[in-house]
């Protein structure tokens, strides 16, 4: 059972006069349960629609804005037309991506590559019943590490171009420490992400990929059946993904709030979060969704004791989200803040050690070291991090 009433009252009190009119409007449009009074109150403020549309694009919640505004007859015609035009463009994009999702999934199946589609149109269909109800910019497929080579070959045969070119030694290291290959097609960059982990290795969050495949479910998208993460695994994946991006977009919290209304096994979710060391990440994600969008906080999450200890961080994150701030994911501050989201010192220590000692593509590109001396890239990594720290 979720403590819905408390979270809704808290959301109302905290949001009453704290945010800009434009952000208040987006909150009203994305609210877990549509509140006509809240929406009317938001529209009663003086709204700069240029800012509102820009914020909606930044937070990837244009479909929610359109859904809330489409039935209203009190908007200026130019504003209604602008919202509708952007929503139609997003719907056409979703339709194209859905067709491409089916084409790729079919090719994977023909080649014997077991893959799970996640995020993108698949997540929109699962959560909202319509691929056009989310904004996304690429397709994401998760495969087992052993299937990466065959999946890459399949994508190349479909016309996709790998955007990262590594030597055999670098590729072996990247499969251990990285988590995705990014593909382009037809001049469009970053069009598809092929993943074998849900997070890069240095985040020290070890999802069990084989178990995720075993618990996967089928979803029908535009008449084609595709496998994806089970809902409990999906909740943990969405929260970890949001944390990786500093919870920067309201759309991430909208997805989490919507999924929280499903019939989930919260006891299992909490147990798995403890194994992964992401109870605080889970708690922060649910608390942000509750505070901003009014979804309930499940009793299992409320009983962890993490909410009081995370209140300051949650408050800071709410401010950053409302200001439209994107984190600099290459900065030391970003990793310091991410470490604050881990409840165990062992997890924080692993994060720090892997961050310091795991060479990345940046190190491989910065200096060329002969194959037998490949381990020396760890020293290059440490040196680059020290240089970055000294420049602050």
Residue pairs with C-beta under 8 A, 6 or more apart in sequence:
1 298
1 299
2 260
2 295
2 296
2 297
2 298
2 299
3 296
3 297
3 299
3 302
4 294
4 295
4 296
6 297
7 290
7 291
7 294
7 295
7 296
7 297
8 294
10 290
10 291
11 290
11 291
11 292
11 293
11 294
12 38
12 294
14 291
14 318
15 24
15 27
15 291
15 292
18 322
19 27
19 322
20 51
20 322
21 42
21 45
21 46
21 47
21 48
22 47
22 48
22 51
22 52
22 55
23 55
23 322
24 41
24 42
24 45
25 39
25 42
25 43
25 45
25 47
25 52
25 65
26 52
26 55
26 56
26 59
26 61
26 64
26 65
26 250
27 38
27 42
27 250
27 292
27 293
28 35
28 38
28 39
28 41
28 42
28 68
29 39
29 61
29 64
29 65
29 67
29 68
29 69
30 61
30 64
30 250
30 251
30 253
30 254
30 257
30 293
31 38
31 39
31 293
31 294
32 257
32 258
32 261
32 289
32 293
32 294
32 295
33 294
34 68
35 294
39 68
43 72
43 74
49 76
49 79
49 82
52 65
53 62
53 82
53 83
53 86
55 324
56 62
56 65
57 86
57 135
58 249
58 324
59 249
59 250
59 251
59 321
59 324
60 134
60 135
60 136
60 249
60 250
60 251
61 135
61 250
61 251
61 254
62 83
62 86
62 87
62 90
62 135
63 87
63 90
63 128
63 132
63 133
63 134
63 135
64 133
64 254
65 83
66 83
66 84
66 86
66 87
67 133
69 75
69 80
69 83
70 83
70 84
70 87
72 80
75 83
87 132
90 132
90 135
91 132
94 121
94 124
94 131
94 132
94 134
94 136
95 131
95 132
95 222
97 120
97 121
97 131
97 136
97 139
98 121
98 131
98 221
98 222
99 222
100 139
101 117
101 120
101 121
101 122
101 139
101 221
101 224
101 226
102 221
102 222
102 224
102 226
103 158
104 139
104 141
104 154
104 155
104 158
104 192
105 115
105 117
105 224
105 226
106 224
107 154
107 157
107 158
108 114
108 115
108 141
108 151
108 154
111 150
111 153
111 154
112 150
113 143
113 147
113 150
113 151
113 154
114 143
114 144
114 147
114 213
114 227
115 141
115 142
115 143
115 147
115 151
115 227
116 141
116 142
116 143
116 212
116 213
116 216
116 227
116 228
116 229
117 139
117 140
117 141
117 142
117 226
117 227
117 228
118 140
118 141
118 142
118 228
118 229
118 234
118 237
119 136
119 140
119 241
120 134
120 136
120 138
120 139
120 140
121 131
121 134
121 136
121 139
121 221
121 222
122 219
122 221
122 226
122 228
123 134
123 136
123 228
123 234
123 255
124 130
124 131
124 132
124 133
124 134
124 136
125 131
125 219
125 220
125 221
126 219
126 228
126 234
127 133
127 134
127 255
127 258
127 259
128 134
128 258
131 221
131 222
134 251
134 255
135 251
137 190
138 190
138 191
138 192
138 193
139 191
139 192
139 193
140 192
140 193
140 195
141 151
141 192
141 193
141 194
141 195
142 195
142 196
142 198
142 209
142 212
142 229
143 151
143 194
143 195
143 196
144 196
144 209
144 210
144 213
145 175
145 196
145 209
147 196
148 175
148 181
148 194
148 196
151 194
152 162
152 181
152 194
155 162
155 183
155 192
155 194
156 162
158 185
159 185
159 186
160 183
160 184
160 185
160 191
160 192
161 183
161 184
161 185
162 181
162 182
162 183
163 181
163 182
163 183
163 184
163 189
163 190
164 174
164 181
164 182
164 361
166 174
166 361
166 364
167 371
169 371
169 374
170 361
170 364
173 359
173 374
174 361
175 196
176 201
177 200
177 201
177 202
177 354
177 358
177 359
177 360
178 197
178 200
178 201
178 360
179 195
179 196
179 197
179 198
179 199
179 200
179 201
180 193
180 194
180 195
180 196
180 197
181 193
181 194
182 189
182 190
182 192
182 193
182 194
183 191
183 192
183 193
183 194
184 190
184 191
185 191
185 192
196 209
197 207
197 209
198 205
198 207
198 209
198 237
198 240
198 241
199 205
199 207
199 240
199 241
199 244
201 354
201 358
202 351
202 354
202 355
202 358
203 240
203 244
203 338
203 351
203 354
204 277
204 342
204 347
204 350
204 351
204 354
205 240
205 276
205 277
205 278
206 276
207 233
207 236
207 237
207 240
207 276
212 229
212 230
212 233
215 229
215 230
215 232
215 233
216 227
216 228
216 229
216 230
216 233
217 227
217 228
217 229
217 230
217 231
218 225
218 226
218 227
218 228
219 225
219 226
219 227
219 228
220 226
228 234
229 237
231 259
231 262
231 264
232 264
232 265
232 268
232 269
232 272
233 272
234 259
235 256
235 259
235 260
235 264
235 269
235 282
236 269
236 272
236 273
236 276
236 278
236 282
238 252
238 255
238 256
238 259
238 285
239 256
239 278
239 281
239 282
239 285
239 286
240 276
240 278
240 281
241 252
242 252
242 253
242 256
242 285
243 278
243 281
243 284
243 285
243 338
243 341
244 329
244 338
245 252
245 327
245 329
246 317
246 320
246 326
246 327
246 329
246 334
246 337
247 253
247 284
247 285
247 288
247 317
247 320
247 321
248 320
248 321
248 325
248 326
248 327
249 321
250 292
250 321
253 285
253 288
253 289
253 292
253 293
253 321
254 289
254 293
256 285
256 286
256 289
256 295
257 289
257 290
257 293
257 294
257 295
260 286
260 289
260 295
260 296
260 298
261 295
264 298
266 298
266 299
266 300
266 301
267 300
269 282
269 300
270 279
270 282
270 300
270 301
270 304
273 279
273 281
273 282
277 342
277 343
277 344
277 346
277 347
278 341
278 342
279 304
279 306
279 343
280 306
280 309
280 310
280 341
280 342
280 343
281 341
281 342
282 301
283 301
283 304
283 306
283 307
283 310
284 306
284 310
284 313
284 314
284 317
284 341
286 295
286 297
286 298
286 301
287 297
287 307
287 310
287 314
288 314
288 317
288 318
288 321
289 295
290 296
290 297
291 314
291 318
292 318
292 321
297 307
301 307
306 343
307 314
313 340
313 341
320 327
327 334
327 337
328 334
332 385
332 388
332 389
332 392
335 351
335 355
338 351
339 348
339 351
339 352
342 348
342 351
355 385
356 381
356 382
356 385
357 378
357 381
357 382
358 378
358 381
359 377
359 378
359 380
359 381
360 381
362 384
363 377
363 380
363 381
363 384
364 377
366 380
366 384
367 380
369 376
369 377
369 380
